[in-house]
Amino acid sequence: MRKCIGDLVVEGYSSHTLKLNRMTKIAEYDVAEYIQQQIKFFQEDKQEFAVSILWDEERDVKDITDKEIEDHFYNDYYIGEECYESLRNDLDAEFIEHIGKDVYVEGSNMGWRNQSGHKSFTLNETIDMFKQIVPECDLTYSMEKVKDKEYEVRIAHHDSPMGEMYNIKIK
């Protein structure tokens, strides 16, 4: 029996024994969450907002409002691309050493019919860990490392709002 609780995996070997494994977040693509993280970061460091975002070192940070920061990120046309670049960088850091290796994916609760299935592919680019399994639609994607060369991914979208689950193994 296996159950995820936050970032913990609970595996039961008998009714009296439980083993806890801490899973590590590897990558995430969630534009709404990314926007919230950016807003929170820059509201806490308005000087950084003035310099990095506004390119205005002379601006008095007392004049920068939380609303201005929110408006900036809510209206940023390229924020989705920035989130995607962040995902690419995270996948590069984890999977660059696995280029050319075979990847096996098992999926469950896929689509509106909650289907199961599997596929194999060769990892040609690190972004394949995203592109090879996601549907072409607005979605959220979260990958966690279970153990060496084994990962779990949750993808949520309009046909599966509670999330599809994927177990990925690199051979």
ABEGO torsion letter per residue (X at the ends): XBBBBEABBBBBABAABBBBBBBBBABBBBAAAAAAAAAAAAAABAAAAAAAAAGBAABBAAABBAAAAAAAAAABAAAAAAAAAAAAAAAAAAAAAABGBBBBBBBBGBEAAGBBBBBBBBBABAAAAAAAABBBBBBBBBBBBABBGBBBBBBBBAABAAEBBBBBBBX
